[in-house]
């Protein structure tokens, strides 16, 4: 046999003392576009272009020490790396963008492996335990204990039923994934590598999942059965020293092995003999078959790598021909970085924000566990899916090949249905903490950022440093920083304190919740809770309560002193939560996504003090979007913001509805993204990020940008969208104020400040309506103008509208407005009389007098209009939107005249309509004494005045009128 030589190129420089050997890794991506290399003596990872190996590689420098293990997800969208620095990191591939530290160990990592679907990552090292990490949400699914030495090799079988592991002492263990138990232990079947970390025991499953290959004790490869762990055969040839690396070809027909004798042999597995070999200057410590083509990538212990082309003779079957297909063609592989969905879903938060939902993924399904035949499956069978099973029903114990092949065929026939169901379930949005940003290596990030302040953290030397800052530095003394040894990934902040939580960690799969008050009369008021086997997903704060929602769909409510008050079960997995005073709002999944991938979310609002649920319903989202922010406005109005840039607020109108009052697509520039922080009654506050950034950095300190609300209105035939937007916003604000007035009044509290706020808002609304009337008149929309004048609240505003249409020479419209004013005055007189004299028999006479006075006033108004004379000081109408019951109050001397003066001044402001036509109109003289002052009913009779003095003083029926009687 001819021995060939292959020239290698340098990828990693040895940095250990004396330039000694290191353990180096090499792997291909799915389409053979890239080769990835790493070395235990070099903290960088190199991504090489396989088409241009001479070009400089892309280097990833995120580890602090040598990289000892690499793994690539089956769909090649996620790269995992383990290091001597005890961390396991995830990157997007092939871009190399760092995503997160998905886990940490107390000792160096030696081995990593993804399962066939990419939903589990196995990690192990000198700690002797094997961690199974759910890549969907970053949680630790299991920790497998059983090895007595450093674990150096890992491998999921292609059917995802078993995990095989090997340690430095040569012991191999078969693990059942569904239960986490040991199935078989093969002690001392592989060489003992001792303390030389440049030599690692490895193992590899055949592509069809039937066999497991392990280095033997006689310079050979021993192949074991997947189910029984019985020895099937061995490959023994010209290796003169123990084998240190091996790899199956993609079709399982060939195997490549390298030994301490610096040889690489190629084996025909069926014939059990070597068919080619190659000698190298240094020991080859890792091998990887090219997934497309006839080539093998190798790397030696000095960090030099190369590609061996034409590995098998052309006369023999290609190593990529007839590759077993055990995975659906439609599968996305690793859900964490799906090429279409991953980018869109990572906007804020930690690992959860770059992932997908993990429903049903924490325990991989086992084909060896029988299950009951469910009604759901019966329904599927009736539809023609007889072979479909969520968990295939297979006998316990060892399976024969014929039975296994039959099961595989049945699975392949129905894989389209199964993968469709999995795809729908997998794209459900994962939980996120409002105001949090993703983990960034070496940089400080936000655990919480709201309208009050921020909580930031940065990892340093195995622990994190947390700081709390308030936007208003004058609110009190600075909160001292804290060292975080728990690895907190979520937090919440309010005026009274802060709460922190971390994902599950350690062997007990434990999550920790800590609350720190800012001030307390007692020492040691900080408290903590530990949840074993249960992970905190979202935290929230309110007045005297702390809430945590967990992976078991539990809502845990604590008092601010640490008393466990309530534990409630939620209907679905949590998405996010927020607190405001006594109210806690939670968003959960109502069901799986729709076939169009739209999220089906539900919100619930709890009143913690009363123990009630005042609100519940579906949460609307823009089609194709997901939720990115959720919380309360500064006034307590529930609000949400989605990834398409739509801000919605909840209103009690129409039985409870969500109003879309902001759209980023209409406001932002093409190179900007908005990261929402909060809102108040008139503004949305966000941080403007330059594309492609979706979230802000801690330094330099971000600046809050206020944005005006804007409803997504249609293009009006008047061209007055801005005025119509203002009109709707004012109405929304008035409804909100009225609700507050009713709540405060029901509690027996003073509503004076709210009355004043409502009055000012209604005055602003009248000014807006008058401008709209002017636009309607200019656009010849007279019916719409008539409709608008009926919405005016103040009589002064109605008279201003009459003046406006008169100047515009629209006599018919002026006559229509006069009729409306006459009807309003009549109704006002009736309402005033009924309120002032609820039991008097002389109501009719006073009403008649008021009507006569009103008609006289109208007649005067018409004569003034015909002579271009319009009075500027007129009586005021009751607000049609807000009718309040009169309140009896004690009169105060000297108050009436002052309030009359204030009201007249306010109404004069309302009456000013600044349009071009009004500016050019002839100025009208005001004759003193022709009209009564604002707030007085026209020409009230002396008898009526006497009765009023006899009655107890009452509050005016108009809630927005400045108080005439106090």
Number of C-alpha atoms within 10 A of each C-alpha: 7 7 9 10 12 15 11 17 14 12 24 22 14 19 16 13 8 7 11 12 24 25 27 31 27 25 24 24 22 16 11 16 16 21 23 25 28 27 34 28 28 24 21 21 25 21 24 22 17 17 11 11 14 10 10 12 19 16 15 16 15 15 21 14 20 24 30 29 29 25 25 25 26 21 21 22 25 28 25 23 26 31 30 23 20 23 22 25 21 22 21 20 21 17 13 19 13 19 21 19 20 20 19 20 21 12 17 23 28 29 28 25 24 25 23 19 19 24 24 28 25 26 30 30 28 22 19 19 20 22 24 26 22 23 30 26 27 24 23 27 22 20 18 19 15 15 21 14 18 25 29 29 24 27 23 24 22 20 19 21 20 25 23 23 27 30 30 27 22 25 22 27 21 23 21 19 20 17 13 18 13 17 15 16 18 14 14 16 17 29 22 18 18 13 11 12 17 20 24 28 27 27 25 23 24 23 21 16 21 17 22 22 25 27 27 21 17 16 22 22 24 22 24 19 16 22 19 13 19 13 14 12 14 19 21 16 14 14 19 14 16 21 31 28 25 26 23 23 27 24 20 23 21 25 24 23 26 27 22 19 20 20 22 25 21 22 24 18 19 9 11 15 17 20 16 18 20 17 17 16 14 17 23 31 29 25 24 23 25 25 20 16 16 20 20 22 19 25 29 26 24 26 28 21 26 19 22 18 13 12 21 19 11 9 6 8 14 21 24 20 15 12 15 14 13 17 18 16 11 11 17 22 22 27 28 33 29 22 17 9 16 19 15 17 24 24 23 25 25 28 27 26 26 27 28 27 22 27 17 10 16 20 17 20 18 19 17 18 15 13 12 7 10 9 9 9 17 14 12 15 14 9 9 10 16 14 16 20 21 11 14 18 16 16 12 10 10 12 15 9 10 9 12 13 12 11 17 15 13 16 20 16 14 16 22 16 15 17 18 14 14 13 18 16 21 25 24 26 28 27 31 28 28 27 27 28 29 21 23 16 18 10 13 20 25 27 30 25 23 22 20 14 16 22 25 21 26 21 20 13 5 13 15 18 16 20 18 19 16 19 11 10 10 8 9 9 8 13 14 10 14 12 15 17 11 17 21 20 25 28 28 28 27 21 14 15 20 20 24 27 26 20 24 25 19 14 15 14 18 18 23 21 23 18 23 19 19 17 11 12 6 7 7 9 15 17 15 13 14 15 15 15 16 20 26 27 29 28 27 28 31 23 18 15 23 28 26 22 28 23 20 16 19 20 21 18 21 20 16 23 16 17 12 15 12 14 14 11 12 18 13 18 26 28 25 25 28 24 28 21 15 16 24 23 22 24 25 24 23 18 15 19 19 13 12 9 19 19 25 19 25 20 20 18 20 18 17 22 12 10 11 11 14 11 13 15 14 16 21 20 21 16 12 13 17 24 27 25 25 27 26 21 19 13 11 15 16 20 20 23 25 21 21 18 22 20 27 23 18 16 18 13 12 7 6 12 16 19 17 20 19 22 19 18 12 10 15 13 11 9 11 17 22 22 25 26 21 25 24 15 15 13 16 20 21 21 19 22 17 15 13 9 15 18 24 22 15 16 9 7 8 13 11 16 15 16 15 11 20 22 20 15 12 7 9 9 10 15 11 14 18 12 15 20 17 18 18 15 19 19 15 16 17 20 18 18 17 18 13 14 21 13 13 14 12 9 9 9 10 11 16 14 10 17 20 16 15 23 21 16 18 24 22 16 23 26 22 21 25 26 20 22 23 24 19 20 21 13 12 12 15 18 11 13 22 19 11 17 23 15 15 25 23 26 23 26 27 25 23 22 29 26 24 24 22 21 19 17 11 14 15 12 20 23 15 14 22 20 13 16 21 18 14 19 26 19 16 21 22 19 15 18 19 15 16 22 17 10 9 11 8 11 17 13 12 18 21 14 18 24 21 15 20 22 16 14 20 17 14 16 19 18 13 15 19 12 10 17 18 23 21 22 22 24 20 25 25 25 21 13 14 16 13 17 12 15 11 13 12 11 15 10 9 8 13 15 12 12 18 19 14 15 21 21 13 17 23 17 15 22 23 16 22 13 13 9 14 18 11 9 14 10 11 14 12 13 12 9 7 12 19 15 18 26 24 14 19 23 15 14 13 9 9 18 11 10 13 14 9 9 11 12 17 19 22 23 21 24 22 26 27 23 21 19 18 17
